[in-house]
Amino acid sequence: MPLPFSEKALIDVLQQTLGAATSIRSFVSVQSLWSGYGEIIKLNLYGANRSSVIIKWINPPTEQNHPRGWNTDVSHQRKLYSYRVEMRFYQQWAAACNNHCRIPDCLFAGPLGLGQVIVMEDLDASGFNERRDRVNKRDIEQCLLWLANFHAWSLQREPKGLWPTGTYWHLATRPDEYTSMQDVELQRAAGAIDVKLSSCRFRSLVHGDAKLANFCFSSVDAPSAVAAVDFQYVGGGCGMKDVAYFLGSCLDQQQCFEYQDELLDYYFYAFTTKALSVNPAVDVEALEAEWRAMYALAWTDFSRFLDGWMPGHWKINDYSKHLASLALAQLT
């Protein structure tokens, strides 16, 4: 496989950031981006201060090929904007974020050839080399700790350059899925749920796609045992959106019923502790009370998206229906 852009242009970029003697020893494709919008490539290097780097190459296709058939202009424009947001996150926010919760160092973000590239730290080489499709309680707590630190660090910050409202399922960016909803009661309530979530007194940045697959684990149990990737949908909002989405990505419905309270307690202890360390004046009791009430709404907001995107999805289960009933009761 040849590199999808000029090797010379890439080496020029690498030498500016990693040392004049840098050259490419080998490279391998890690994976394609969603719907064929580019590729993630690992470069092994000579003569650099890093042995390897990861490149996220963004080059949208001329013909769209969405895995589930959502090939609309709305979908295309949302994806294009999501990559611009991710570029700005790495350019403007990442350095400060990394002081509080681990993400890959950004070495370069900008145009290259016909597309855009983000050159970043290879987290595997830095010890975050484990990916998990099954997790234990400690793994879940480590990811919740990352989210707690991310939300507390960014509390009450304006999401400049990012999505005004984060998450990839935000109602305003999903008109096609909204129109296709099967649950009429939830469809009628969708706007009110969105308003309730958006009118929080306390807002932070949200990762926007905080699923288990976007966390990289270290084999060493340390205070910073996970790192997160994929910031296309980072923006403003209530942190419960990330928490609800993350728990739904790694727990089945019985586990959700069983562990919900314990895991939320863990998150809020970590979150309020970090929030006070960043801003001792924050009213953590009011904050926790507001966000706990948002949990059912945040979960149901994602269920609204699923109902239109893929009716019958396994995540639309008894636990989701239970939380939807709680969310709808709040609205009345």
C-alpha positions as CSV (number, residue, x, y, z in Angstrom):
1,M,0.0,0.0,0.0
2,P,1.5,3.4,-1.0
3,L,1.1,6.4,1.3
4,P,-2.1,8.3,0.2
5,F,-0.1,11.6,0.1
6,S,3.4,12.9,-0.8
7,E,6.0,11.2,1.3
8,K,8.3,14.2,0.9
9,A,5.7,16.6,2.1
10,L,5.0,14.3,5.1
11,I,8.8,14.0,5.9
12,D,9.0,17.8,5.8
13,V,6.3,18.0,8.4
14,L,7.8,15.3,10.6
15,Q,11.3,16.8,10.5
16,Q,9.9,20.2,11.7
17,T,8.4,18.5,14.8
18,L,10.5,15.5,15.4
19,G,14.0,16.4,14.3
20,A,15.9,17.1,11.1
21,A,17.1,13.5,10.7
22,T,13.6,12.0,10.8
23,S,12.8,9.5,8.1
24,I,10.1,6.8,7.6
25,R,11.2,3.3,8.2
26,S,7.9,1.6,7.5
27,F,4.2,2.3,7.8
28,V,1.0,0.3,8.1
29,S,-2.7,1.1,7.8
30,V,-4.5,0.8,11.1
31,Q,-8.0,1.3,10.0
32,S,-10.2,3.3,7.6
33,L,-12.2,6.2,8.9
34,W,-16.0,5.9,9.1
35,S,-17.7,5.8,5.7
36,G,-14.4,6.0,3.9
37,Y,-13.5,9.5,4.9
38,G,-9.8,8.8,5.2
39,E,-7.4,6.5,7.1
40,I,-5.4,6.0,10.2
41,I,-1.8,5.1,9.6
42,K,1.1,4.1,11.9
43,L,4.5,5.3,10.9
44,N,7.7,3.7,12.2
45,L,10.5,6.2,12.2
46,Y,14.3,6.6,12.0
47,G,16.2,9.5,13.5
48,A,13.3,11.0,15.4
49,N,12.7,11.6,19.1
50,R,9.8,9.1,18.8
51,S,10.0,5.6,17.3
52,S,6.5,5.9,15.8
53,V,3.6,8.2,15.3
54,I,0.0,7.9,14.3
55,I,-1.4,9.9,11.4
56,K,-5.1,10.5,11.0
57,W,-5.5,11.4,7.3
58,I,-8.8,13.0,6.4
59,N,-9.8,13.0,2.7
60,P,-13.6,12.7,2.1
61,P,-14.8,10.5,-0.7
62,T,-16.4,11.9,-3.9
63,E,-19.1,9.3,-3.5
64,Q,-20.5,8.6,-0.1
65,N,-20.8,5.1,1.2
66,H,-22.5,5.1,4.7
67,P,-22.6,1.6,6.2
68,R,-26.3,2.0,7.1
69,G,-27.3,4.0,4.0
70,W,-27.5,7.5,5.6
71,N,-25.9,9.0,2.5
72,T,-27.5,12.5,2.7
73,D,-25.9,15.9,2.3
74,V,-26.8,16.6,6.0
75,S,-24.7,13.5,7.0
76,H,-21.9,14.6,4.7
77,Q,-21.7,18.2,6.0
78,R,-21.9,16.9,9.6
79,K,-18.9,14.7,9.0
80,L,-16.9,17.4,7.3
81,Y,-17.5,19.8,10.2
82,S,-16.6,17.0,12.7
83,Y,-13.1,16.7,11.3
84,R,-12.7,20.5,11.4
85,V,-13.7,20.4,15.0
86,E,-11.2,17.7,15.8
87,M,-8.4,19.6,14.1
88,R,-9.3,22.7,16.2
89,F,-9.4,20.6,19.4
90,Y,-5.9,19.3,18.8
91,Q,-4.6,22.7,17.7
92,Q,-6.2,24.8,20.5
93,W,-7.3,22.6,23.4
94,A,-5.3,19.4,23.5
95,A,-2.2,20.7,25.3
96,A,-4.1,22.0,28.3
97,C,-6.4,18.9,28.3
98,N,-3.4,16.6,28.6
99,N,-2.5,18.1,31.9
100,H,-5.7,16.7,33.4
101,C,-6.7,13.6,31.4
102,R,-4.5,11.6,29.0
103,I,-4.9,12.1,25.3
104,P,-2.3,11.7,22.5
105,D,0.1,14.6,22.1
106,C,-0.6,16.5,18.9
107,L,2.5,17.0,16.9
108,F,1.0,18.6,13.8
109,A,-2.5,19.4,12.5
110,G,-3.1,20.9,9.2
111,P,-3.3,20.5,5.4
112,L,-1.2,17.9,3.5
113,G,-1.7,17.2,-0.1
114,L,-5.4,16.9,-1.0
115,G,-6.5,16.3,2.5
116,Q,-5.8,17.2,6.2
117,V,-3.7,15.3,8.6
118,I,-3.3,15.1,12.4
119,V,0.1,13.7,13.4
120,M,-0.1,12.5,17.0
121,E,1.6,10.4,19.6
122,D,1.5,6.7,19.2
123,L,-0.3,5.7,22.5
124,D,0.7,2.1,22.1
125,A,4.4,3.1,22.2
126,S,3.6,5.2,25.3
127,G,2.2,2.2,27.2
128,F,-1.5,2.5,26.4
129,N,-1.4,-0.5,24.2
130,E,-4.5,-2.5,25.3
131,R,-8.0,-2.3,23.8
132,R,-10.9,-4.0,25.5
133,D,-14.2,-5.3,24.4
134,R,-14.9,-6.7,27.8
135,V,-14.2,-4.7,31.0
136,N,-14.3,-5.3,34.7
137,K,-15.4,-2.8,37.4
138,R,-11.9,-1.4,37.7
139,D,-11.7,-0.7,34.0
140,I,-15.0,1.1,34.0
141,E,-14.0,3.2,37.0
142,Q,-10.8,4.2,35.2
143,C,-12.8,5.4,32.2
144,L,-15.3,7.2,34.4
145,L,-12.3,8.9,36.2
146,W,-11.1,10.1,32.8
147,L,-14.5,11.5,32.0
148,A,-14.8,13.1,35.4
149,N,-11.4,14.8,35.0
150,F,-12.3,15.9,31.5
151,H,-15.6,17.4,32.6
152,A,-14.3,19.1,35.7
153,W,-11.3,20.6,33.8
154,S,-13.6,22.1,31.2
155,L,-16.4,23.1,33.5
156,Q,-18.1,26.4,32.4
157,R,-15.6,26.9,29.5
158,E,-17.1,28.1,26.3
159,P,-16.5,25.5,23.5
160,K,-14.8,28.0,21.2
161,G,-14.0,26.4,17.8
162,L,-15.8,23.2,18.8
163,W,-19.4,22.0,18.5
164,P,-21.7,24.4,20.4
165,T,-23.5,21.3,21.5
166,G,-21.3,18.2,21.6
167,T,-22.2,14.5,20.7
168,Y,-22.7,12.9,17.4
169,W,-26.4,12.3,18.0
170,H,-27.4,15.9,18.9
171,L,-31.0,16.4,17.7
172,A,-30.3,19.5,15.6
173,T,-27.7,17.5,13.5
174,R,-30.0,14.5,13.0
175,P,-33.2,15.6,11.2
176,D,-33.2,12.5,9.0
177,E,-33.1,10.1,12.0
178,Y,-35.7,12.2,13.8
179,T,-38.1,11.9,10.9
180,S,-37.6,8.1,10.8
181,M,-38.4,7.5,14.5
182,Q,-40.8,4.7,15.4
183,D,-41.5,5.7,19.0
184,V,-44.1,8.4,18.6
185,E,-44.2,9.4,22.2
186,L,-40.4,9.8,22.4
187,Q,-40.4,11.7,19.1
188,R,-42.9,14.2,20.5
189,A,-40.7,14.7,23.5
190,A,-37.4,14.9,21.7
191,G,-37.3,18.7,21.5
192,A,-38.2,19.1,25.1
193,I,-35.5,16.6,26.2
194,D,-33.0,18.5,24.1
195,V,-34.0,21.9,25.6
196,K,-33.7,20.4,29.1
197,L,-30.2,19.1,28.5
198,S,-29.1,22.3,26.8
199,S,-30.4,24.6,29.5
200,C,-28.2,23.2,32.3
201,R,-26.8,25.7,34.7
202,F,-23.5,23.8,34.7
203,R,-22.0,22.9,31.4
204,S,-18.6,21.4,30.4
205,L,-17.0,20.0,27.3
206,V,-18.3,16.6,26.4
207,H,-16.2,14.1,24.5
208,G,-19.2,13.3,22.3
209,D,-18.3,9.7,21.4
210,A,-17.0,8.3,24.7
211,K,-17.6,4.6,23.9
212,L,-15.4,1.8,25.2
213,A,-13.6,1.5,21.8
214,N,-12.3,5.0,22.1
215,F,-10.4,4.3,25.4
216,C,-6.8,2.9,25.3
217,F,-5.8,1.0,28.4
218,S,-2.4,0.8,30.1
219,S,-1.3,-2.6,31.4
220,V,-0.1,-0.8,34.5
221,D,-2.7,0.2,37.1
222,A,-1.8,3.8,37.7
223,P,-3.6,7.1,38.3
224,S,-3.5,7.6,34.5
225,A,-4.4,4.1,33.4
226,V,-6.5,5.1,30.3
227,A,-6.2,7.6,27.5
228,A,-8.9,8.7,25.1
229,V,-9.0,9.3,21.3
230,D,-11.4,10.5,18.6
231,F,-12.5,14.1,19.3
232,Q,-14.7,14.7,16.3
233,Y,-17.8,15.5,18.3
234,V,-16.3,17.3,21.3
235,G,-18.3,20.3,22.3
236,G,-20.4,21.9,25.0
237,G,-23.0,20.1,27.1
238,C,-23.9,18.2,30.3
239,G,-21.3,15.6,31.2
240,M,-24.1,13.0,31.8
241,K,-24.3,12.6,28.0
242,D,-20.8,11.1,28.0
243,V,-21.4,9.0,31.2
244,A,-24.7,7.5,29.9
245,Y,-23.3,6.8,26.5
246,F,-20.1,5.2,28.0
247,L,-22.0,2.9,30.4
248,G,-24.3,1.9,27.5
249,S,-21.3,0.9,25.5
250,C,-19.9,-1.6,28.0
251,L,-22.8,-2.9,30.2
252,D,-25.8,-5.0,29.3
253,Q,-29.2,-4.0,30.6
254,Q,-29.0,-6.2,33.7
255,Q,-25.7,-4.8,34.6
256,C,-27.1,-1.3,34.1
257,F,-29.9,-2.0,36.6
258,E,-27.4,-3.6,39.0
259,Y,-24.5,-1.2,38.9
260,Q,-26.1,2.2,37.9
261,D,-26.1,3.8,41.4
262,E,-22.7,2.5,42.4
263,L,-21.0,3.7,39.2
264,L,-22.7,7.1,39.3
265,D,-21.6,7.6,42.9
266,Y,-18.0,6.8,41.8
267,Y,-18.2,9.3,38.9
268,F,-19.6,12.1,41.0
269,Y,-17.1,11.6,43.8
270,A,-14.3,11.8,41.2
271,F,-15.9,14.7,39.4
272,T,-16.7,16.9,42.4
273,T,-13.2,16.3,43.9
274,K,-11.6,17.4,40.6
275,A,-13.9,20.3,40.1
276,L,-13.1,21.7,43.5
277,S,-9.4,21.3,42.8
278,V,-9.8,23.3,39.6
279,N,-12.2,25.9,41.0
280,P,-12.7,25.9,44.8
281,A,-15.7,28.3,44.4
282,V,-17.9,25.9,42.4
283,D,-21.1,24.8,44.1
284,V,-20.6,21.1,43.8
285,E,-23.8,20.2,45.6
286,A,-25.9,22.1,43.2
287,L,-23.9,20.8,40.3
288,E,-24.3,17.1,41.3
289,A,-28.0,17.5,42.0
290,E,-28.6,19.0,38.6
291,W,-26.5,16.5,36.7
292,R,-27.9,13.5,38.5
293,A,-31.3,14.6,37.4
294,M,-30.0,14.8,33.8
295,Y,-28.8,11.1,33.7
296,A,-32.2,9.7,32.5
297,L,-32.6,12.5,30.1
298,A,-29.1,12.0,28.6
299,W,-29.7,8.3,28.2
300,T,-33.1,8.8,26.6
301,D,-31.7,11.4,24.3
302,F,-29.3,8.8,22.8
303,S,-32.2,6.3,22.7
304,R,-34.1,8.8,20.6
305,F,-31.3,8.8,18.1
306,L,-31.1,5.0,18.0
307,D,-34.8,4.7,17.5
308,G,-34.5,6.7,14.2
309,W,-31.1,5.4,13.1
310,M,-31.7,1.7,13.7
311,P,-35.1,0.7,15.1
312,G,-34.8,-2.5,17.1
313,H,-31.2,-1.8,18.2
314,W,-30.3,-4.1,21.2
315,K,-29.6,-1.0,23.3
316,I,-33.3,-0.1,23.2
317,N,-34.0,-2.5,26.0
318,D,-35.9,-2.6,29.3
319,Y,-33.4,-0.4,31.0
320,S,-33.6,2.2,28.3
321,K,-37.4,2.1,28.5
322,H,-37.3,2.4,32.3
323,L,-35.1,5.6,32.0
324,A,-37.3,6.9,29.2
325,S,-40.3,6.7,31.5
326,L,-38.3,8.7,34.2
327,A,-37.2,11.2,31.6
328,L,-40.7,11.8,30.3
329,A,-42.0,12.1,33.8
330,Q,-39.5,15.0,34.4
331,L,-40.9,16.8,31.4
332,T,-44.5,16.7,32.8
